[in-house]
Amino acid sequence: MVLYDYQPGRGGQYPDKFLQNWHGHLHADGYSSYRTLKDVTLIGCWAHLRRKFDEATKISKGESSAAKIGLDYCNRLFALERDFEGLSPEQRHDARQKQSVPLAEEFFAWAKAQNFPPKLAITRALSYAENHEKCFTTVFCDGRFELSNNRAERSIKPFVIGRKNWMFSNSVRGARASAVAFSVIETAKENGLKPFEYLKFLLGAVPNTKNNQLNEFLPWGDAVPEGCRIC
């Protein structure tokens, strides 16, 4: 399920309100507000970390620069993930313990040994790695976890790009309405449905449906006709 939600700010109280009493593992970037969540274990995004080293390489272009070395560590971890794609969660966990964990440990040991002046791009990348080491290594605890939260990033991109052209997104009611619409559309896409056909089906069927039957009209529900599905 892809679920969008509008909140009036970026403080820690907003993700806390959205998640309410949910407990579990949360895959996110290193934004500080997530650290205030209770009984939630954060999983860091290696794509965000890789991006910081990539930005640093554009300044320090040498093959032996610290920025290039850090970037290579991240690339090697992502290359391993591609090798693990066809594995079951249990097999992926075992493979990570043998190959990814030693590489990650080597990376953090290397990062902690570096020493650069403040305010440099490479310093920001190294600090980001050290400050979130626990979150970055949590991904190796379970084969179901992903090395990056790119799936969420891809889901939010159409919304971010599109809202620039939508006049109704400049109000709270408009933002909430578009969040609902995008939740339906993106969830349909994730479940192999044709968004246009699925929306037509919902608009025709849901108004005459009782509340206790609505679950059947979710993208994975039995009431969704085959014509809505991508063959």
C-alpha positions in Angstrom: 0.0 0.0 0.0 1.2 3.5 -0.8 -0.4 6.0 1.6 0.0 9.8 1.4 -0.9 12.1 4.3 -0.9 15.8 4.8 0.6 17.3 8.0 1.1 21.0 8.7 4.8 20.8 9.7 7.9 18.7 9.8 8.3 18.4 13.6 8.5 15.0 15.4 4.9 15.2 16.6 3.6 14.8 13.1 5.1 11.4 12.2 4.2 10.4 15.8 0.6 11.4 15.2 0.5 9.7 11.8 1.9 6.4 13.1 0.0 6.7 16.4 0.8 3.6 18.5 2.5 1.6 15.7 5.7 -0.3 16.6 8.1 -1.8 14.3 10.9 -1.0 11.8 10.7 2.3 9.9 12.7 2.8 6.7 13.5 6.4 6.2 16.2 9.0 5.6 18.2 10.6 8.4 15.7 13.3 9.2 16.0 14.1 12.9 12.3 14.1 13.7 12.1 10.3 13.2 14.5 9.8 16.1 11.9 10.9 18.6 9.5 8.1 17.7 9.0 5.6 20.6 9.4 1.9 20.1 10.4 2.3 16.5 13.6 1.0 15.1 14.9 3.1 12.2 16.5 1.6 9.1 18.8 4.0 7.3 18.8 4.5 3.5 22.2 3.7 1.9 21.1 5.6 -1.3 21.0 8.8 0.7 24.5 8.1 2.1 25.7 7.2 -1.4 24.4 10.4 -2.7 26.4 12.4 -0.2 29.7 10.7 -1.3 28.7 11.1 -4.9 28.2 14.9 -4.4 31.7 15.0 -2.7 33.3 13.3 -5.7 32.3 16.1 -7.9 34.5 18.4 -5.8 37.3 15.9 -5.1 37.6 14.1 -8.4 40.7 12.0 -7.8 40.4 8.2 -8.0 42.2 7.9 -4.6 40.1 10.6 -2.9 38.2 9.8 0.3 35.0 10.7 -1.5 35.7 8.2 -4.3 36.6 5.5 -1.7 33.4 6.1 0.2 31.3 6.0 -3.0 33.0 2.7 -4.0 32.0 1.1 -0.7 28.4 2.1 -1.3 28.5 0.8 -4.9 29.9 -2.5 -3.8 27.1 -3.0 -1.3 24.4 -2.2 -3.9 26.2 -4.6 -6.3 25.8 -7.3 -3.7 22.1 -6.5 -3.3 21.6 -7.0 -7.0 23.2 -10.4 -6.7 20.8 -11.3 -3.9 17.6 -10.2 -5.8 16.4 -13.7 -6.5 16.9 -15.0 -2.9 14.3 -15.6 -0.3 14.4 -13.3 2.8 16.1 -16.0 4.8 18.7 -16.7 2.1 19.3 -12.9 1.6 19.9 -12.5 5.4 22.5 -15.3 5.4 24.2 -13.9 2.3 24.3 -10.4 3.8 25.9 -11.8 7.0 28.6 -13.4 5.0 29.3 -10.6 2.5 27.5 -7.3 3.2 28.1 -7.1 7.0 32.0 -7.5 6.8 32.0 -4.9 4.0 29.9 -2.5 6.0 32.1 -2.9 9.0 35.1 -2.2 6.9 33.5 0.9 5.6 32.6 2.3 9.0 36.0 1.6 10.4 37.5 3.4 7.4 35.1 6.4 7.8 35.9 6.8 11.5 39.7 6.9 10.7 39.2 9.9 8.3 39.9 13.4 9.4 38.9 16.5 7.4 38.2 20.1 8.2 34.5 21.0 8.9 32.1 22.3 6.3 33.5 20.2 3.4 31.3 17.9 1.4 33.4 14.9 2.3 33.1 15.8 6.0 29.3 16.0 5.7 29.2 12.6 4.1 31.5 11.0 6.7 29.6 12.6 9.6 26.3 11.4 8.1 27.7 7.9 8.0 29.0 7.9 11.5 26.0 9.6 13.1 23.6 7.1 11.6 25.7 3.9 11.7 23.2 2.0 13.8 20.4 2.8 11.4 22.5 1.8 8.4 23.5 -1.6 9.9 20.0 -2.5 11.0 19.1 -3.3 7.4 21.3 -6.4 7.6 19.2 -7.8 10.5 16.3 -9.1 8.3 16.3 -10.2 4.7 13.0 -8.4 4.1 14.6 -5.0 4.7 15.9 -3.1 1.7 19.2 -1.2 1.3 17.4 2.0 0.4 14.0 3.6 0.6 14.0 4.3 -3.1 10.6 2.6 -3.4 9.1 5.4 -1.2 11.1 8.0 -3.1 9.7 6.8 -6.4 6.2 6.9 -5.0 6.5 10.5 -3.8 8.1 11.8 -7.0 4.9 12.0 -9.2 3.2 13.9 -6.3 6.1 16.4 -5.9 6.4 17.0 -9.6 2.6 17.2 -10.3 1.7 19.6 -7.5 3.5 22.4 -9.2 0.8 22.4 -11.8 -2.2 21.9 -9.5 -3.8 25.0 -8.3 -5.9 23.2 -5.6 -2.7 22.1 -3.8 -2.2 25.6 -2.3 -4.9 24.9 0.4 -5.1 22.4 3.3 -8.3 20.8 1.9 -6.7 20.6 -1.6 -3.5 18.9 -0.2 -5.6 16.4 1.7 -7.8 15.7 -1.3 -4.8 15.1 -3.5 -3.2 12.9 -0.9 -6.3 10.6 -1.0 -6.4 10.5 -4.8 -2.7 9.7 -5.0 -2.9 7.1 -2.4 -5.6 5.3 -4.5 -3.7 5.7 -7.8 -0.2 4.7 -6.5 -1.6 1.7 -4.5 -3.4 0.5 -7.7 -0.1 0.7 -9.6 1.8 -1.2 -7.0 -0.8 -4.0 -7.2 -0.8 -4.4 -10.9 -4.0 -2.4 -11.7 -4.7 0.1 -14.5 -5.3 3.3 -12.5 -7.8 4.8 -14.9 -9.9 1.6 -15.1 -9.7 1.1 -11.4 -10.9 4.7 -10.6 -13.8 4.3 -13.1 -14.8 1.1 -11.3 -14.6 2.7 -7.8 -16.6 5.7 -8.8 -19.4 3.5 -10.2 -19.4 0.9 -7.5 -18.5 2.4 -4.1 -21.4 5.0 -3.8 -23.8 2.0 -3.6 -21.7 -0.1 -1.3 -22.0 -0.5 2.5 -19.1 0.4 4.7 -18.5 -3.1 5.9 -18.0 -4.2 2.2 -15.4 -1.6 1.3 -12.5 -4.0 1.9 -13.6 -6.0 -1.1 -12.9 -2.9 -3.4 -9.3 -2.4 -2.3 -6.8 -3.2 -5.1 -6.3 -6.8 -3.8 -10.0 -7.3 -3.1 -12.3 -9.9 -4.7 -14.7 -7.3 -6.1 -12.1 -5.7 -8.5 -12.9 -6.9 -12.0 -10.2 -8.5 -14.2 -10.6 -5.6 -16.7 -8.8 -3.4 -14.1 -5.8 -5.6 -14.0 -2.7 -5.4 -16.2 -2.4 -8.7 -18.1 
